Amino acid sequence: MATQDFLVELGTEELPPKALKPLSDAFTQGIARGLDEAGIEFGKIEAFAAPRRLAVRIRKLADAQPDKSVEKRGPAVKAAFDDAGNPTRALTGFATSLGVTPDQLDTLETDKGAWVVYRTVEQGKPTVELMPELVEQSLAGLPIPKRMRWGAHRTEFVRPVHWVIMLFGNKVIDTPIMGLTPGNKTRGHRFHCPKSLIVPTPGDYEVVLRQEGYVIADFAGRREQIRAGVTELAEKEAGGKAVIDEDLLDEVTALNEWPVPLMGRFEERFLEVPAEALISSMKEHQKYFHVVAADGDMLPLFITVANIQSKDPAQVISGNEKVIRPRLSDAAFFYETDRKTRLEDRVDALKPIVFQEKLGSIYDKSVRVAALARKIAGAIGSDPALAERAAMLAKTDLVTEMVLEFTDLQGIMGQYYAANDGEPEDVAKALNEQYMPRFAGDNLPTTLTGCAIAIADRLDSLVGLFGIHQPPSGTRDPFALRRASLGVLRIIIERELPLDLQTCCEWAQENFTVLTEQNTASTVVDYMLERFRAHYDEQGIGAEVYLAVHARRPTRPLDFDRRVKAVEAFRQLPEAQALAGANKRVSNILTKQGGDSIGETVDASLLQDSAEKALAEQVDQQAAKVLPLFENGDYASALSSLASLREPVDNFFDEVMVMADDEAIRNNRLALLNRLRNLFLRVADISLLPAAG
């Protein structure tokens, strides 16, 4: 089948910068999905995205769908002909519905009899006929929260669309898209090349735009050019290092078609303001990259990326310096003003701020978290008084001028202001560390006081919201309880804290008087333990390992994690599958014979066969060896040792009849199996692991 390259470009007003990359990805994926569903073969698919355009190029796109064999079954042969062999109404009706005569139909023999069938080959449609609809479908499915109309058009899109290219080879597909007739003309840079440019073929697209139009259409290529230019400018002009935030880099890439990095300066006096406040001001409002010296200290420099190759770059730099000066002046003013009022004097200002209608104000939450943090601090060997103090001050920076202006600085400014007030170092750090980890993979609190508050704050939210029946549902999680759960688990495990979730949640529950749900603490614990599944899935640990441990419901996260790691190591042993199968068999036998009512006291005088005597002896030896290991939480060594039971267990099932006629002997053998199974259950339910086939 012949192939050609295909190109579609949508030319628009400037697209929302934070949405550009997601829109481009969705547009590309939508077209690829449409081609797959239509059965059209294609090669490499390439996405292009710039402030005023979304484009997709498809290499080696087949010129038509493949022909498809079609078979439609009609009535049974018995019902298709009468006794004289003439077509019945059932047959003629079937043929007429297909536009054929009865003699054009075939017969299909099956196990259930013979049927009349119609067989034909459906010719594939030309690609040029299908692409407009596939493009429209992809555009309709883009993640656009709010679409707009423009002019007299009824067409809707995220921004007004001014031109469309749709090329198959060097031929234009002129079926209207978004109310416009496609052509082969694009437009260059708004200032450097404010005119139309002809794109002869899809392969010429980005070359024409770069060489004639002053547009770098490839988002990834433009992104890396900006990164390299900003990095080089910082090193060459200042001997420093540009700090490149990846999200900011994406946004700057989406704002520029022809990026030109330029370095500006600001007054050194502003360096007295915390660096985070300066960075937030430059990044959020102006999209500037900041520069640091070799020692990491911030320099009075910034790098902006202009969307124009200016003949007088000094003017552009001067303009940016004038714009940033009042921003930094505001930050300096806020910082100076905020430091005049101590954080402890701001506590009452939290009373009017609602945390949640039924759960009270931020002040109420602070009081609860302080009480809980005090208990948690005591349980992890930290100072309860410091944890309580830090918790009462934790949210006070929310009412400072700086955080009201730059909300992303909450916690960070709290630490600066607490240090300025002369609070203990642990208290000051905890005001920032309470929010850690802020996202997946983020740093954890470094102080135990910070750990106590971070855990207490999250558990207070979890218990409170579950207790008033407002858990996360589907995609709705307005209080980020899923993230809160994972944060608690990470802190406890990675900081190796000896905390029990059940105990901590019960402590949290005691601080509320408005909860209506029964067994709130246990419900929250179950919810949090369920979050472990995704946690281990990301580490490549199978769900069966998680389920084996979860079946025992250990409520200390550190203990849960050690069990999982031990079971994962056990699963790699050659004996694991056989022992998993044996545990499954034992579990089934015990369940049928009374389950929990079966004891595990074995009477040696009732052991008859050599195989059951050998197993009883090995179980005794293993119990003496592994029970101390269990007590110390050394599950990996215990399971490794228990793996040696494979041979005596296999021999037992090969040679011994568990369900003996003699009731005493039968019960004794059941007790032996129960004792065996209970050794493994000290770690996990091994029967849930894959057994040998």
C-alpha positions in Angstrom: 0.0 0.0 0.0 1.3 3.5 -0.9 2.2 5.9 1.9 2.6 9.7 2.2 3.5 12.0 5.1 0.6 13.9 6.6 0.5 17.3 8.4 -2.2 19.1 10.3 -1.6 22.5 11.9 -4.0 24.7 13.8 -3.0 28.3 13.9 -4.5 30.2 16.8 -4.3 33.3 19.1 -1.7 32.7 21.9 -2.6 29.5 23.7 -2.6 29.3 27.5 1.0 28.5 28.4 0.4 26.0 31.2 -2.1 24.2 28.9 0.0 24.1 25.7 1.9 20.8 26.4 -1.1 18.9 27.7 -3.2 20.1 24.6 -0.4 19.1 22.3 -0.1 15.6 23.8 -3.8 15.0 23.8 -4.2 16.2 20.2 -1.4 13.8 19.1 -2.7 10.9 21.1 -6.3 11.5 19.8 -5.2 11.3 16.2 -3.1 8.2 16.8 -6.0 6.5 18.5 -8.3 7.4 15.7 -5.9 5.9 13.1 -5.6 2.7 15.1 -9.4 2.4 15.4 -9.8 3.0 11.6 -7.1 0.4 10.9 -4.9 2.8 8.9 -1.2 2.0 9.1 1.3 4.7 9.9 4.9 5.2 11.0 6.3 7.8 13.3 4.0 10.4 14.8 5.5 13.8 15.7 3.9 16.6 17.8 4.7 20.3 17.4 3.5 23.0 19.8 4.2 26.8 20.0 2.3 29.7 21.4 0.2 30.2 18.3 0.0 26.7 16.9 -0.7 23.0 17.5 0.5 20.6 14.8 0.9 16.8 14.2 3.0 15.2 11.5 2.5 11.5 10.7 5.2 9.7 8.7 4.4 7.0 6.1 0.7 7.2 6.5 -1.1 4.6 4.3 -3.3 6.1 1.6 -6.3 4.0 2.5 -7.7 1.6 5.0 -7.0 -2.0 4.2 -9.8 -4.0 2.5 -11.7 -6.0 5.0 -13.5 -9.3 4.7 -17.1 -9.2 5.8 -19.3 -12.1 6.7 -22.9 -11.7 7.8 -24.9 -14.7 8.9 -28.5 -15.1 7.8 -31.2 -17.7 8.6 -30.5 -21.4 9.1 -30.5 -23.4 5.8 -33.6 -25.3 7.1 -35.5 -22.1 7.4 -34.1 -20.5 4.2 -35.7 -23.0 1.8 -39.1 -24.6 1.6 -39.7 -28.3 0.9 -39.5 -27.7 -2.8 -36.1 -26.0 -2.4 -37.4 -22.5 -3.1 -36.2 -19.5 -1.1 -38.4 -18.6 1.9 -39.4 -15.1 2.9 -36.7 -15.3 5.6 -34.0 -15.8 2.9 -35.4 -13.3 0.4 -35.7 -10.7 3.2 -32.1 -11.3 4.3 -30.8 -11.0 0.7 -32.9 -7.8 0.1 -31.5 -6.1 3.2 -28.0 -6.6 1.8 -28.9 -5.6 -1.7 -28.1 -9.0 -3.2 -30.0 -12.0 -4.7 -30.3 -15.3 -2.9 -28.0 -17.0 -5.4 -25.1 -14.6 -4.3 -25.2 -16.1 -0.8 -23.0 -18.9 0.6 -23.5 -21.7 3.1 -21.7 -22.0 6.5 -21.4 -25.4 8.1 -21.1 -25.4 11.9 -21.5 -27.9 14.8 -25.0 -26.6 15.3 -26.0 -26.9 11.7 -25.8 -25.1 8.4 -26.5 -21.3 7.9 -26.9 -19.0 5.0 -24.1 -16.4 5.0 -23.2 -13.4 2.9 -19.5 -13.0 2.2 -17.9 -9.9 0.6 -14.8 -7.7 0.7 -15.4 -4.2 2.1 -13.1 -1.8 0.3 -11.1 0.5 2.6 -11.8 4.2 2.5 -9.2 6.6 1.2 -7.2 8.3 4.0 -7.9 11.8 2.6 -11.6 11.1 3.2 -11.1 9.9 6.8 -8.5 12.4 8.2 -10.8 15.5 8.6 -13.2 13.6 10.8 -10.3 12.0 12.8 -8.8 15.5 13.3 -12.2 17.0 14.4 -12.7 14.1 16.8 -9.3 14.6 18.4 -9.9 18.4 18.7 -13.3 17.7 20.3 -11.7 15.5 22.9 -9.0 18.0 24.1 -8.9 18.8 27.8 -10.3 22.3 27.5 -12.2 23.3 30.7 -13.9 26.3 29.0 -14.2 26.9 25.3 -14.8 30.2 23.6 -16.4 31.5 20.4 -15.1 34.4 18.3 -16.5 36.6 15.5 -19.6 35.3 13.8 -18.4 31.7 14.1 -20.3 29.1 16.1 -17.1 27.1 16.3 -15.6 26.8 19.8 -12.0 26.3 20.9 -9.7 27.3 23.7 -8.6 30.3 21.6 -9.7 31.7 18.2 -8.4 29.7 15.2 -7.2 31.7 12.2 -5.7 29.2 9.8 -5.5 25.4 9.2 -3.0 23.4 7.2 -3.9 19.8 6.2 -1.5 18.1 3.8 -1.2 14.6 2.6 2.0 14.5 0.7 1.9 17.7 -1.4 -1.8 17.7 -1.7 -4.1 19.8 0.4 -7.1 18.1 2.0 -9.6 21.0 1.8 -12.4 19.6 3.9 -13.3 22.4 6.4 -11.9 22.1 9.9 -13.0 24.3 12.8 -15.1 26.3 10.3 -12.0 27.1 8.1 -10.9 25.6 4.7 -7.4 24.1 5.1 -4.6 25.1 2.9 -0.8 24.8 2.8 0.0 28.2 4.3 1.2 28.8 7.8 2.3 32.1 9.5 5.6 33.1 10.9 6.6 35.0 14.1 4.2 37.8 14.9 6.9 40.4 14.7 9.9 38.9 12.8 7.8 37.4 10.0 4.2 38.7 10.0 3.2 37.1 6.8 2.0 33.8 5.3 4.5 31.0 4.4 4.0 28.1 2.1 4.6 24.6 3.4 5.2 22.5 0.3 5.1 19.1 2.0 4.8 17.8 5.6 8.6 17.2 5.7 9.3 20.9 5.1 7.1 22.1 8.0 9.6 22.9 10.8 12.3 23.9 8.4 10.2 26.5 6.7 9.1 27.9 10.1 12.6 28.0 11.5 14.5 29.4 8.4 11.8 31.8 7.1 9.3 32.3 10.0 11.5 32.7 13.1 9.5 30.0 14.8 10.9 26.8 16.5 7.9 24.6 16.2 9.2 21.6 18.1 8.3 22.0 21.8 11.0 19.6 23.1 13.7 21.1 20.9 12.7 24.7 21.9 12.7 23.7 25.5 16.2 22.3 25.4 17.5 25.4 23.5 16.1 27.6 26.2 17.7 25.4 28.9 21.1 25.5 27.1 20.9 29.2 26.5 19.9 30.1 30.1 22.6 27.8 31.5 25.3 29.2 29.2 24.3 32.8 29.9 24.6 32.3 33.7 28.0 30.7 33.4 29.4 33.1 30.8 28.1 36.4 32.2 28.1 35.8 35.9 30.2 32.7 36.6 27.1 31.4 38.3 24.5 28.7 37.8 20.9 29.3 36.6 18.4 27.4 38.7 16.0 25.9 36.2 12.6 24.7 37.6 11.2 22.2 35.2 7.6 23.5 35.4 8.8 27.1 34.8 10.9 25.9 31.9 7.8 24.3 30.3 5.8 27.5 30.8 8.5 29.7 29.3 8.8 27.3 26.4 5.1 27.7 25.8 5.4 31.5 25.8 8.1 31.8 23.2 8.4 30.9 19.5 11.9 32.4 19.1 13.5 32.4 22.5 16.3 34.7 23.4 17.7 34.5 26.9 18.8 37.9 28.5 20.3 38.7 31.9 19.1 41.5 34.1 20.1 42.8 37.6 18.3 43.9 40.7 19.5 45.9 43.7 21.6 43.9 46.2 19.6 45.3 49.1 16.8 42.9 48.1 19.0 40.0 49.0 18.2 40.7 52.7 14.7 39.3 51.9 14.5 35.5 52.1 15.6 34.0 48.8 12.3 32.0 48.5 10.3 35.2 48.5 12.4 36.7 45.8 12.3 33.6 43.7 8.5 33.3 44.1 8.1 36.9 43.0 10.3 36.5 39.9 9.0 33.1 39.0 5.3 33.4 39.5 4.8 36.9 38.1 7.6 37.5 35.6 8.7 33.9 34.6 12.4 34.7 35.4 15.1 32.1 36.2 17.2 33.1 39.2 21.0 32.7 39.4 23.1 31.4 42.3 26.9 31.5 43.0 29.0 28.4 43.3 28.2 28.2 47.1 24.5 28.3 46.4 23.9 31.8 47.6 21.5 33.9 45.4 23.0 36.5 43.2 21.3 39.8 42.3 20.6 38.6 38.8 17.8 37.1 36.8 17.4 35.6 33.3 14.4 36.4 31.2 13.6 34.8 27.9 12.4 37.2 25.3 10.3 36.2 22.3 12.2 38.5 20.0 15.7 39.0 18.6 16.0 42.7 19.5 18.4 45.1 17.8 18.8 46.7 21.2 18.7 44.0 23.9 19.8 46.5 26.5 16.4 48.2 26.2 14.6 44.9 26.7 16.7 44.1 29.8 16.1 47.6 31.2 12.4 47.2 30.8 12.4 43.9 32.6 14.5 45.4 35.4 12.0 48.2 35.8 9.1 45.7 36.0 10.8 43.5 38.7 11.9 46.3 41.0 8.4 47.1 42.4 7.7 43.3 42.8 10.8 42.9 44.9 10.1 46.1 46.8 6.7 44.7 47.8 8.4 41.5 49.0 10.9 43.5 51.1 8.0 45.6 52.5 6.0 42.5 53.4 9.0 40.9 55.1 9.8 44.0 57.1 6.2 44.5 58.2 5.6 40.9 59.1 8.6 40.7 61.4 7.2 43.4 63.6 4.5 41.0 64.9 5.5 37.8 66.6 3.9 34.6 65.4 2.5 33.8 68.9 0.6 37.1 68.7 -1.1 35.9 65.4 -2.7 32.8 66.9 -6.0 34.4 67.6 -6.2 35.7 64.0 -6.7 32.0 63.0 -10.1 31.8 64.8 -12.2 33.4 62.0 -10.6 31.2 59.2 -12.7 28.1 58.6 -10.9 24.8 58.1 -14.1 22.9 57.5 -17.6 23.9 58.4 -18.2 21.0 60.8 -14.6 20.7 62.0 -14.2 24.3 63.0 -11.6 26.9 62.3 -7.8 26.7 61.6 -7.4 27.7 65.3 -9.5 24.7 66.4 -7.4 22.5 64.1 -4.2 23.9 65.6 -5.4 23.1 69.1 -6.2 19.5 68.1 -2.9 19.0 66.2 -1.0 20.4 69.2 -2.5 17.8 71.5 -1.9 15.0 69.0 1.6 16.1 68.2 2.5 16.1 71.9 1.6 12.4 72.2 3.3 11.4 68.9 6.5 13.3 70.0 6.5 11.3 73.2 6.1 8.1 71.3 9.0 8.8 69.0 11.5 10.1 71.6 11.1 13.8 70.7 10.3 16.7 73.0 6.5 16.9 73.5 6.6 20.5 74.6 8.4 21.6 71.5 6.0 19.7 69.3 3.0 21.3 71.0 4.5 24.7 70.7 5.3 24.3 67.0 1.8 23.0 66.3 0.2 26.0 67.8 2.4 28.3 65.7 2.3 26.1 62.6 -0.5 27.9 60.7 0.2 31.5 61.9 2.1 32.5 58.8 -1.1 32.1 56.8 -2.1 35.5 58.1 1.1 37.3 57.3 1.3 39.8 54.4 4.0 37.7 52.6 2.0 34.5 52.6 -1.2 36.3 51.7 0.6 37.6 48.6 2.7 34.5 47.8 0.7 31.5 49.0 3.3 29.0 48.0 5.6 30.4 50.7 3.4 29.0 53.6 5.6 27.1 56.0 8.8 28.6 54.5 8.0 32.1 55.8 6.8 30.5 59.1 10.3 29.1 59.6 12.0 32.5 58.9 9.6 34.4 61.2 9.9 31.8 64.0 13.7 32.1 63.9 13.3 35.9 63.9 11.1 35.6 67.1 13.8 33.5 68.8 11.9 30.3 68.8 13.9 27.1 69.3 15.5 25.8 66.1 13.4 22.6 66.1 10.2 24.7 66.4 11.2 27.0 63.5 12.2 24.1 61.2 9.0 22.3 62.1 6.9 25.1 60.7 8.3 24.4 57.3 8.6 20.6 57.7 4.9 20.2 58.6 4.2 20.3 54.9 6.8 17.7 53.9 6.5 15.7 51.7 4.6 18.2 49.6 4.6 15.9 46.6 5.7 12.4 45.5 9.4 12.0 46.0 9.8 15.2 48.0 12.1 15.5 51.0 10.9 14.4 54.4 11.1 16.3 57.7 14.7 16.2 59.2 13.7 16.8 62.8 11.6 14.6 65.0 9.5 17.7 66.0 8.8 18.2 62.3 7.8 14.5 61.9 5.4 14.7 64.8 3.6 17.8 63.4 3.6 16.5 59.8 2.0 13.3 61.0 -0.4 14.9 63.5 -1.7 17.5 61.0 -2.4 14.8 58.3 -4.0 12.4 60.8 -6.2 15.2 62.2 -7.6 15.8 58.7 -8.1 12.2 57.9 -9.9 11.3 61.1 -11.9 14.4 61.1 -13.1 14.2 57.6 -13.8 10.4 57.7 -15.6 11.0 61.0 -18.1 13.4 59.4 -18.5 11.1 56.4 -16.5 13.1 53.9 -13.9 10.6 52.6 -12.4 10.9 49.1 -14.7 9.6 46.5 -13.8 8.7 42.9 -11.6 11.5 41.6 -12.8 14.0 44.3 -10.3 14.5 47.0 -10.5 18.2 47.9 -8.5 17.9 51.1 -5.8 15.7 49.4 -6.3 12.8 51.9 -4.7 10.3 49.6 -1.6 12.3 49.5 -1.8 12.9 53.2 -2.0 9.1 53.8 1.1 8.4 51.6 2.9 11.2 53.4 2.3 9.7 56.8 3.4 6.2 55.6 6.6 7.6 54.0 7.6 9.6 57.1 7.0 6.6 59.5 8.8 4.1 57.3 11.7 6.2 56.0 12.4 7.8 59.3 11.9 4.4 61.0 9.4 5.7 63.6 7.8 3.1 66.1 4.3 4.4 65.6 1.1 2.3 65.4 -1.6 3.9 63.1 -4.4 2.5 65.2 -3.1 4.1 68.4 -2.4 7.4 66.6 -5.8 7.5 65.0 -7.5 6.8 68.3 -5.5 9.6 69.9 -6.7 11.9 67.0 -10.3 10.8 67.5 -10.2 11.7 71.2 -9.7 15.4 70.2 -13.1 15.6 68.4 -16.6 15.9 69.8 -18.5 16.2 66.5 -17.7 12.9 64.8 -20.8 10.8 63.7 -19.2 7.8 62.0 -18.7 4.6 64.1 -15.2 3.1 64.4 -13.6 6.1 62.6 -10.1 5.3 63.7 -10.3 1.8 62.3 -11.8 3.0 59.1 -9.0 5.5 58.6 -6.4 2.8 59.4 -7.9 0.5 56.8 -7.9 3.3 54.2 -4.3 4.2 54.9 -3.2 0.5 54.7 -4.9 0.3 51.4 -2.6 3.1 50.1 0.3 0.7 50.6 -0.8 -1.2 47.5 0.2 1.7 45.1 3.3 2.5 47.2 4.7 -1.0 46.6 3.4 -1.2 43.1 5.7 1.7 42.2 8.6 -0.2 43.7 7.9 -3.2 41.5 6.6 -5.4 44.3 3.6 -7.5 43.2 0.1 -7.1 44.6 0.1 -10.7 45.9 3.0 -9.8 48.3 1.1 -6.8 49.5 -2.1 -8.8 49.9 -0.3 -11.6 51.8 0.9 -9.0 54.4 -2.3 -7.0 54.4 -4.3 -10.2 55.3 -2.6 -10.0 58.8 -3.4 -6.2 59.1 -0.3 -5.1 60.9 -1.0 -1.5 61.8 2.6 -0.3 62.4 3.8 1.0 59.0 7.4 0.2 59.7 6.5 -3.3 60.7 4.2 -3.6 57.6 7.1 -2.5 55.4 9.6 -5.0 56.9 7.1 -7.8 56.4 6.6 -6.9 52.8 10.3 -6.8 52.1 10.7 -10.1 53.8 7.9 -11.8 51.8 9.3 -10.3 48.6 12.7 -11.8 49.4 11.0 -15.2 50.4 9.1 -15.2 47.1 12.4 -15.3 45.2 13.5 -18.5 46.9 13.1 -21.8 45.0 11.1 -23.3 47.9 8.5 -20.4 47.9 6.0 -21.7 45.4 5.8 -25.2 47.0 5.4 -23.8 50.5 2.8 -21.3 49.2 0.9 -24.2 47.7 1.2 -26.2 51.0 0.0 -23.3 53.0 -3.0 -23.0 50.7 -3.7 -26.7 51.1 -3.3 -26.5 54.9 -5.6 -23.4 55.0 -8.3 -25.2 53.1 -8.1 -28.3 55.3 -8.2 -26.3 58.5 -11.1 -24.2 57.3 -13.2 -27.2 56.5 -12.4 -28.9 59.9 -13.3 -26.1 62.2 -10.8 -23.2 61.5 -10.1 -21.2 64.7 -11.4 -24.0 67.0 -8.4 -26.2 66.1 -5.5 -25.9 68.6 -1.8 -26.3 67.9 -0.8 -28.5 70.8 0.8 -31.7 69.3 0.8 -34.9 71.3 4.1 -36.7 70.4 2.7 -40.1 71.5 0.0 -39.9 68.8 2.5 -39.4 65.9 2.7 -42.6 63.9 4.3 -42.2 60.5 7.9 -41.3 60.1 6.9 -38.3 57.8 4.7 -36.7 60.4 7.3 -37.3 63.1 9.9 -35.7 60.9 7.7 -32.7 60.3 6.8 -32.3 64.0 10.5 -32.4 64.8 11.3 -29.8 62.2 8.4 -27.5 63.2 9.6 -27.7 66.9 13.2 -26.8 65.8 12.0 -23.9 63.6 9.7 -22.5 66.2 12.6 -22.3 68.7 14.7 -20.6 66.1 12.2 -18.2 64.4 10.1 -17.0 67.3 12.9 -14.8 68.7 13.4 -13.5 65.2 9.7 -12.5 65.0 9.9 -10.7 68.3 12.8 -8.6 66.9 11.0 -7.9 63.6 13.6 -9.9 61.7 11.1 -11.4 59.3 13.4 -11.9 56.4 15.7 -14.2 58.4 12.7 -16.0 59.9 11.1 -16.7 56.5 14.5 -17.8 55.0 14.7 -20.3 57.9 11.2 -21.5 57.4 11.9 -22.3 53.8 13.8 -25.4 55.0 10.4 -26.9 55.8 9.6 -27.5 52.2 11.0 -31.1 52.1 9.3 -32.4 55.3 6.1 -30.7 54.3 6.1 -32.3 50.9 6.9 -35.7 52.4 4.1 -35.3 54.9 1.5 -34.7 52.3 2.9 -37.5 50.1 2.9 -40.1 52.9 0.4 -39.1 55.6 -3.4 -39.3 55.5 -4.4 -36.2 57.5 -8.1 -37.2 57.8 -7.4 -40.5 59.6 -10.3 -42.6 60.9 -9.0 -42.3 64.5 -10.3 -39.0 65.7 -7.4 -38.4 68.2 -4.8 -39.0 65.4 -6.8 -36.8 63.0 -7.0 -34.0 65.5 -3.3 -34.3 66.3 -2.4 -34.0 62.7 -4.6 -31.0 62.2 -2.9 -29.4 65.3 0.5 -30.1 63.7 -0.7 -28.4 60.4 -2.1 -25.5 62.4 1.1 -25.0 64.2 3.0 -25.1 60.9 0.7 -22.5 59.4 0.7 -20.2 62.4 4.5 -19.9 62.1 4.1 -18.4 58.6 1.2 -16.3 59.7 3.5 -14.5 62.2 4.7 -12.7 59.0 2.0 -12.9 56.3 -0.6 -15.2 54.8 1.8 -17.1 52.5 -1.1 -19.0 51.0 -2.0 -15.9 49.0 1.3 -16.1 47.0 1.4 -17.9 43.6 1.8 -21.7 44.2 3.7 -24.1 42.0 1.7 -25.2 39.0 
